[in-house]
Amino acid sequence: MLLPPPPARAATVVAADGVLCDLSRTLADGLITVVCLLPASQDPHQAALRPSDRQVLAQSDLVLVNGYGLTPALSKVQGRRPQVAVAELAVPNSPSFEGAGGVRDPHVWHDPRQGAAMVRLIAARLAAFTDQDSRLSSRSQQAAGVLTDLDAWTARQIATLPPPARVLASGHRAFRSFARRYGIRELAVIESFSTAGLLRPQGLNQVSDALQRSGARVIFPDRLPPSKALRRISQRSGVPISSVALVADGLAAKASYVDTFTANVCTFVEGQGGSCDRPGGQQLARRWAAIR
């Protein structure tokens, strides 16, 4: 008696960081197994791989990374599994950081149009691992539609700020894509004025002067409590630190890409004296969560 063949193993795709995890799971839920390598709120710049992570990578069918140097630990991993640098392929013209020798901004998802390009690329790569093409295509179209509307919603919130107030002062360079898309001046107060990571007295004076001239009402930290350097800058310049942090390198804990993005927009706009349509942002997040 012939035994029936064993069921085919479902494909496993590894998403390296929180943003890629949410995008991939939104598209692949129930079709392909998506394993999230890093917790959503973990900084991918500083991530270190554990032995269990290496085992997951070895057993995967596809590895999705951001590219542009966002996850240095993964650049050292050698293996036979295909590794796709999603942001590099979807957004080949990511903006360069000013004064950083042409280094490209890896945080491309802070522009929803670029997020939509990432969605389309992920969907195309996932299609090789499922026969549910129509469902995958439908989800990709729904996701891109939400991100198109997110872009329009964000532009309306930014429009509540007078042009001189459209400045985002933060500790580190992470919002170049966001700033370029919405006509905002990005002022990275630590990375732009420090030497080898150290904020010397001359740099402290320079950044304090720049902040006072910039139109920034607050400095946005990327974590709380804020760093000692950011506190020194605030004290010297007289510009207070926002009581709410901006999420720069991943997602807020237990939040989706759209949840995190709309919260960032409202934090920035309200911190700079504008008004934010929070119910509209919540509606976009609900639409994102309802993609099936």
N, C-alpha and C positions, 0 to 999 in steps of 0.2 A: 504494500500500500504506500503510495506516494504521499508524503507530507506536504501540506501547502507551504509555499515559500514564506519566510518571515516577512512581516510588514517592513516596508522601506523606512529607513531612519529619516526623521524630519531633519531638514537642513538646519544648521546652527550658525547664526551670524553674530559676531562679537562687535558691539559698538563701544568705542574706546572711552567716550566721555558722556556727561549727562545730556548735553544737547543732542548729540547723535543718537543716544539711547531713546530719547523721547520721539525724535523724528522717525526712527526706525520702527519702534513699537507702534506708533500711530499708523504706520503703513502696513506692518506685518502681523498684527495681532491675529492669532488663530491660523495664520498661513505658514509662518516660519518662526522658529524659536530664536529670539533675540536675547543675548546675554550682555548685560551691562557690565563692563569691566570696572569702571570707577563709579562710586556713588554720585548721584546727581550734583551734590553740593561740593564735591571735592575739587580742589584746584588741579587741573590737569598738568599745569606747568611743573608742579612739584611732586607728581605721583611717582611712586616706586613700585615695581612689579614684585609680587609675592610668588613663591613657587606654585601656588594654586592658580594664579593668573596665567602663568606660563603654560600650565596644563590645559586650561580653558582655550588659550590661543592655539595650542597644538591640535586640539580636537575640533576646532571650528572649520567651517567651510568657506567663510569669508570674514575678513577683519576690516571694519570701517574706522578710519582715523580721520581727524580733521585736516592734518597737514599744516604747512606753514610753521612748523616747530612748536605746535601747541602741546604735544605730549612727547617730550624728549625721550622718555623711558622706552617708548615703543619704537623709536627709530633704531634702537640697538638690537631689536629682536629679529633673529634670522629664522625663517621657516618656509615651508612649502605652501602654506596657505596664502591665497592672494590678499594683498593689503591695498585698500583703495583710500587715497587721500581725498576725501570728499570735498572739502573747501577749496583745495588747490585746483581740482578739476572743474568744479561748479562755478568758481569765481576766480578765474585765472588772473584777473586784473584787480585783485584786492589792493586797497590803497596802502601806500607806504607810510611808515611813521616818519614824521618830520624830524630831521636831524638825527636819524638813526641809520644812515648809510644805505638807504633803499630797502630796509627790512620791511617785509609785508605784514600787514595786520592779520593775525590769525582769527580774530574775533568777528568773522564776517557775518555771523547770524544776527548781529545788532542792526542790520539792515534787513527788513522782512523780505524784500525782493531777492536778496541774496539767500535768505533762508529758503525761499521758494525754489530757487535754483538747486539748493542742496537736496530738497525733497524730491525733485524730479530726477536727479542723478541717483539718489538712493533707490528710488522705485525702479529705475532701469537696471540697476545691479541686482536687486532682489528678484527681479522677474526670472532670472536664470534658475532660481531655486524653488519655484512654485508653478503649478499649472493653473492657478487662479488668477490669470492675467486680468480679467475684467474687474475683479474685486480690487486688485492692487491698483489698477488704473483709476478706478472710481475714487479710491481713497487718496491717491496722489492729486487728483483734480480738486477734491474737497479741501485738502490741506492747502494747496496753492491758493484756492479761493479765499480761505480764511486769512492767509498771510497777505494777500492783496488788500483785503479790507483792513487788516491790522496796519498796513502802511498808510492807508488813507486816514484811519482814526488817529494815528500818531501825528500826522501832518496837521490835523485840526487842533490837537493839544498844543503842539509847538507854536501854532499861530496865535495862541493866547498870550505869548510872551512878546514884548516889544523887542525889535532886533538887538538893542544893546544888552538885553538880558539873556540872549541866546549864547551863553557860554557855560561850558561844563568843566568845572575845576575838580579834579580828582587826584589821587596819589599817583596812579600809574597809567600808562598808555593802554587803554583797552577799548575805547569808544570811537576810534577813528572812523569806522564804517558808519556808525550812528551819526557822528558829527557831519560827515560828508553828505550823507543822504538828506539831512534836515537843515542844513545851513547853520550849523552850530560850531562855535569855536571850542576846540578841546584844549584844555590847559592841564597838562600832567605835571603837578607841582613838585613831585619828587624826582621823577625820571628826567625831566627837562632841565633841572637845575642842580643835580647832584653830580659828584665825581666818584666813579667806581662805587656807586651806591651810598656814598657818604655825603651828607648835606653840610658843607663847610660854611663858616660865617658869611663869606662873600655870596655863596649860593643862597643862603637863607635871606640875605638882604635883597637879592635879585628877585627871588620868588615872591617875597612880601610886596615889593614894589609892583611886580606884574599882577599880582592878585588885586591890589588896591585899584589899579587902572583898568582891570578887565571887565568889570560889571558883574563879577561873581558875588552872589549874596551869601553862598555857603560853599564849603568844600565837601565833596561827597566821598566818604570812605568806601573801600570795597570790603571792609569787615568791621565788626565792632567787638571789643573796643578799638578805636583807631590807634594806629601806630604812634610811637613816641615822636617820630619825625613829623607826622601830620599835626600832632598837637603843638609842636614847636612852631610850625608854620602858621597855624591858626593864631597862636598867642602873639607872634611877631606882627602879623598882618592885620589882626583885628577882624578877620573874616571867620565866622563860626563854622564848626564842623556839623554837618547834617546829623540829626539823630537817627536817620534811616540810611542804611548803606545801599549802594547800588551793587547788584550782582553782576560781576564782570566776566568771570571765566567759566561759568557753568550755569546751573539752574538753582533757584531757591529750593530749600529742602521741601520735599513732597509737593513740588509744583511743576507744572508743564512749561514748555517753551513759551507759550502764549501768556500763561499766568505771570511768568517771570518778566517777560518783555513789557507787558502793560504796567506791572508794578514799578519797573524801572522808569518808564516814561512818566508816570504820575509823580514818583518821588522827585525826578529832575524838574518837571514843570512847576510843581507846587513849591519846591525849594527855591526856585528862581522867581517866584511871585506870580505865576500863572494859575490857571484853573484846569482841572482834569476831569474828564467824563469817566468816572470810575464804573458806573453801571454799564456803559458801553464797552469798556474793557472786559468786564466780567461776562458780558454776553458773547464776546469773541472767544473767551476761554471756554465757555460752555459749548460753543460750536466745535471747537477743537477737540474737546473731550468726547463729543458725540460722533466723531468720524468712525464709521464702521464699514 
